[in-house]
């Protein structure tokens, strides 16, 4: 069964993740083979790379560990899909129209021309990182798919995704300059997550996808099958951690407390040992800090329904939560109370298989969605390559390298004199003084030089000579 191996990197504010998966090219199903991650602090801020060298070193370690996984080895990662997210990521609706020469049939080429006009006519100081079609009309009549219709004009609204130029520049500095890894594609992370966890009915009926990360929260609203709104809020789960740390403990200890004991809603029956945070701190005080910040995050999320020009009643399918911050106990219930809508946790679709039982799909939606984006885009890029076998030939003209039992190497016999070729019938390098190394010189010095015969041996040979007769000498 033919398979295509892909890999992806997700750069978040609190951790960097990498993954390798394989796609069944016959069915399009994705199998996640391995996921690895590296916690970080300070080298990525609000979704963009702040310290190129640190991030590069972390990714190099992730790649090495992924390549060592049994399900991946001996394949090597040569390219990756990279997620684009963060504070500066935004979706900008842009409407364009195209007047045809009389009533004509609208073809795929017509729609490609319309999208190109949308891209070229949108002016911004930010980098354009993606474009997604939205609503269409033919002669002012709404239509889902204009291809095949006849009309005089066709118009469409496109979502054009932009981000700060520095975001992309630093990503290319990491992968192109530092790691020499090809970027198979840059993927809008919130869109990739929606493809992984939302159903077609949810997108059609209307829903909100919330990715609550460490330093940012991304809100995406879908209606009638299309993305209507996308915005990033500069607030996330780390704000809760820092609130706890401000009470006099380290950020690491505050994070542990949040994960183990944190609760977004007050629960009178819950008991927390005072020593869980610090002997001088009251669990009641800490709980108030957590609940106050969680309430602020929830209020910011719900405000974006109004910013999108929509009402809560438009979100019939409810709210779907993903991201590490959304795992705060009872945060879903808090959003449910604020919105009066159904809230669920986003999980990967049934078309994704997990090969390693230690992988928790709910926790890895971000990186799995980047692998899945290759399926959605219909890409045929092979990111993880199996090394080609080396053929050893006896012919002098054939190249071979490092094979046991042979004497030398061929670097590339198609190049000029800079390549050095050595074969069995060539002189031994030890016989060539210009190639002598200190190690060889030491080896030669360690071999004792031939010694002259001792005096006793010389006397013995003379006595034997004298005792021999003349005839015996002639016989010799």
VENBELKA-V252158 format. One line per field, one symbol per residue. ss: DSSP state (~ for helix, > for strand, _ for the rest). phi: phi as a letter, one per 30 degrees, with the letter a starting at -180 (. if undefined). Layout:
BEGIN
ss = ???
phi = ???
END
This chain:
BEGIN
ss = __>>>>>>>>>___>>>>>>>>>>_____>>>>>>>>>>____>>__>>__~~~~~~~~~~~~~~~~~_______>>_>>>>>>_____>>>>>>>>>>>>>>>>__~~~~~~~~~~~~~~_____>>>>>>>>>>>>__>>>______>>>>>>>>>>>>>>_~~~~~~~~~~~~~~___>>>>>>>~~~~~~~~~__~~~~~~_>>>>>>____>>>>>>>__>>>>>>>>___~~~~~~~~~_____~~~~~~~~~~~_>__________~~~______~~~~~~~~~~~~~~~~~~~~~~~~~____~~~____>>>>_~~~~_>_~~~~~~~~~___>>>______>>>______~~~~~~~~~~~~~~~~~______>>________________________>__________>_______~~~_~~~__~~~~~~~~_________~~~~~~~~~~~~~__~~~~~~_
phi = .dbbcbbbbcccdcacbbabbbcdddcidccdcabbbbdbajdbbhjcdcbddddddddedddddddddedcecdcdcabdbdcajdddbccdbcbbbccdidbddcdddddddddddddcccadcddcabbdbdbbbhicebdbddjdcacbbbaccdccbadedddeddddddddcchcdcdlcbdedddddddccdddddddjabcccccdcbbccbccahibdcabaccdaadddddddddddjbddddddddeddcdbdbdbdddbbdeddcaddccddddddddddddddddddddddddddibceddcddjbccbjddddeeiddddddddcicdbbddbedddcccdcdddceddceddddddddddddidcdcdccdeddcccbddddcdbbhdejccbbcdadcddddcccbbdcdededdcddcdcedddddddddddecdeddddddddddddddddddddded
END
